[in-house]
Amino acid sequence: MRGLGLNVPPIEFQPRPAFFVAADLGSPRQATLDIINHQATSLTIVRAEHQSERFTLELKTLTPGQHYQLVLTLTGDEAGGRLAEPIHLVTDDTMGGRLVIPAYTLVHDRVYTFPETLDMGRLPLDVVTQAANAERLSQTLMVYRKGTSDFKIAVSTDLDSIQIDTERGPAGDRYQLTVSLLPGRASLGAIHGHIVIQTNEESIPEIRVPVTGRLFAEEPRIPAGKEKAVGGRIIGLCTALCKRRFWKCTSPFTRCRELDGQASGRPSVVRSKTAQPGR
């Protein structure tokens, strides 16, 4: 493999050197990670240690001394948001003795949104004020309460420059919110506000989703060949034109959110121990 120009580490982790696992409340989720020893000497993994209360581990020996597999089961017993916890692999290596694998886990609450915050992007005002652009600049916010068929919500916002269209999923356990900027009400400056979602889930009667963005007069121009001065990203319209910006942006008009200088929070959740009347 080195002959092909590939840099293979002595100990390889596949598909990546960390766990990233998300589960819904009450629904366990598993992930696997392979540990491959490329060293000339054998490497025995004795056991896997962790102190987490939200997942369990199973260590499998596929080829003694060479290939091991670690299975993580996120139980989903309790909602707890995001956590980053270490996993220690105890080995027979007298020089080090331990390998550390980070475990990044998320257990969704009974009601949750995706994404957790809504970024309308950084846009030139003259683009926003054209009615023909409203649909392609819109953003999608999903609201979930999985495992039920009678989920109900009521949506409002403290921003007068956006419009929210709500569509209920056929299974009755989710809603799709399409959020658009209103051409006649858009104005220069920062967008900071919330979408407020009231639900019929007695433990979480309300979720407030932060909404951010910025509208400017015209796009700053960068001399040809100077794109690397902004991190190698070409400034164009903004991430809002790329519907897949949360994963892999394929638009030539991409502006990464890191360049916007906008801080964003996570949704605030209002909890209640008693059901609301009539909900």
HELIX and SHEET records of a PDB file:
HELIX    1   1 ARG A    2  LEU A    4  5                                   3    
HELIX    2   2 LEU A  125  VAL A  128  1                                   4    
HELIX    3   3 ALA A  131  ASN A  133  5                                   3    
HELIX    4   4 GLU A  227  VAL A  230  5                                   4    
HELIX    5   5 THR A  239  LEU A  241  5                                   3    
HELIX    6   6 ARG A  257  ASP A  260  5                                   4    
SHEET    1   A 4 ILE A  11  GLN A  14  0                                        
SHEET    2   A 4 ARG A  29  ASN A  37 -1                                        
SHEET    3   A 4 HIS A  67  LEU A  74 -1                                        
SHEET    4   A 4 PHE A  55  THR A  63 -1                                        
SHEET    1   B 4 PHE A  19  ALA A  23  0                                        
SHEET    2   B 4 ARG A  98  VAL A 107  1                                        
SHEET    3   B 4 GLY A  81  THR A  91 -1                                        
SHEET    4   B 4 ILE A  45  GLU A  49 -1                                        
SHEET    1   C 4 TYR A 112  PHE A 114  0                                        
SHEET    2   C 4 GLN A 139  TYR A 144 -1                                        
SHEET    3   C 4 ARG A 174  LEU A 181 -1                                        
SHEET    4   C 4 ILE A 162  ARG A 168 -1                                        
SHEET    1   D 4 LEU A 118  PRO A 124  0                                        
SHEET    2   D 4 GLU A 206  PHE A 216  1                                        
SHEET    3   D 4 GLY A 189  THR A 199 -1                                        
SHEET    4   D 4 ILE A 153  THR A 157 -1                                        
SHEET    1   E 3 LEU A 118  PRO A 124  0                                        
SHEET    2   E 3 GLU A 206  PHE A 216  1                                        
SHEET    3   E 3 SER A 268  VAL A 270 -1                                        
END                                                                             
